[in-house]
Amino acid sequence: MPLVATEFGERSPAISPDGRWLAYVSTLSGREEVYVSPFPEASSALRQVSTDGGREPVWAHNGRELFYRNGANELVAVQVSEGPSFAWDRQDVLFSTEDYLDSDGYRQYDVSPDDRRFVMLRISETARSETELILVDNWAEELRERVGN
């Protein structure tokens, strides 16, 4: 069942930890911006959060912050207020994400479980075309075979 289906492009959904809010990116304003709606009644009260471009919304695990990348390629923290409707106290630019892997429409970072750190890929321009990601599945079994334990 579609939650948000308009003539505009919507993507990058993120449900708040308490399950009350849906953050997502939409081109409603003519460019990508971050919006928040009640969940699951996403069409009932749309609030635009970003003001100068926004993408890749991610909720803090405690639900009191929403992070996104703005149009200047900076990571922004939105301090969410508690209450029956979605509201925020302030927005703070945390740091530039210029040196980190940029979004291709999908989230390219995550928040640590304690909400104090971020996981991002820092890749130089020359390494971008030469980077290889290797995924080792069942690494514990492979380690046991190699160690003999």
N, C-alpha and C positions, 0 to 999 in steps of 0.2 A: 504494500500500500504506500503510494508516494506521500511523503510528508510535505514537501515543498515542490511544486511543479508549476513553473511560470514560463513565460516566453524568454526569460533571462537565464543566463547560465548559473547554475548552482552546483557547488561541489565542496569537498573537504568537510563533511559533517563531523561534529564532535559533541557528544552528549556529556553534560556535566556529571560529576561523580554522584550527586544526589538524584540524578535522573529527571530534574525539573526543567533543564534548559538545553536547547540545541543551538550550538554555534556553527556557522557555516559561511562560506564565501559565496557572494552573489554579484552579478554585474548589473543589478537594479539601477544603480546610480550612473551607469555608463562606464564604470571601471570596477575592478575587483575590490570589494570592501567586505569586512567581517560584520555579520549580523547575528543577533541572538533572538530566538523565539521560544515560547513555552514548548515543552515537550510532553506529550506527543501532539498537542494542538498547535502545530507550528505556524499555521496561518492566522492565528488569533491576535498576536501582538508583536509585530516585528520591530526590533530596535537596532539601528545602525551603531556599531561600536567604533569602528575605525573611521578616520576622517580624511586621510591622505593616502588612500590605498591600503589594502589589507589582504593577507592570505595566510594559510596554514594555522588556523586556530587550534590551540591545545589548552585543555583545562589543567590547572594544578590539581593534584590528588586530593587536597583539602577542600577544593571547590571555591575557595575565596579569591582566586586569581584566574584570569584568562590571558593567555599569551598569544601573540600573533606577530607576523612580520609586516611592517608598514611599507609604504611606497618608496621610502628612502633606504630600504633593505636593513632596517634596524629591528631588533626584537623589542616588543612593547609588552609591558605587564599592566593589565587592567585590574584594579582592586575592586572586586565585586562586593556590593552591599547585601546584607541579609534582609529578606523581606518577601512579601507576597508577589511583588513584581520585580522584573530584572532592572537593576540600577547599579551604577558604579560610582565610587568616590573620586578616583583619579586614574590617570594613565601615566606611566613612567617609561621612558625609553631606557632599556637596560644596557644595550651595547649594539655595535654594528655587526651585522652578519655578512658583511662584504666578502670576507675571506673563507666563508663556509659554503658548502654545497647549496645551491639555490633551488628553489621549488620548480618543479615541472608540472605543477598541478596537484601534487601529493605532498604530504607533510614530510619534511626532511630533517626533523629534529624531534626530540622527546624530552620530557621532564623526569628527573630522578624521583624515586618513590618518596623522598623526604622534601621534595619541592624546592631544593636549594641549589641544584645544578641542572645543566642541560647537556644532552648528548647530541653532538653535531659532527659532521664530517668536514674536516679542514683539508682542502685539496688545492694544490697549486695549479695554475693554468696549464703548465706543461704536463703535469701528472694526470689531468682530467682525461685525456685521450688514452693514456697508458695504464690507467688504474684497473686492477682486476680484483674482484671480490671472490673469495673462496669460502664456501660454506661447508663445514664438516658436520655431517649428521652422525649421531651415535658415537660421539668422540670418546665417551667413557669406555665403551666396548673396545674401540681401537686402541686406547691407552692400555687397557688390561692386556690385550694381545701383545703389544710391544714390550711391556714391562714384565709380563708373565705372572701377574697377580690375580 
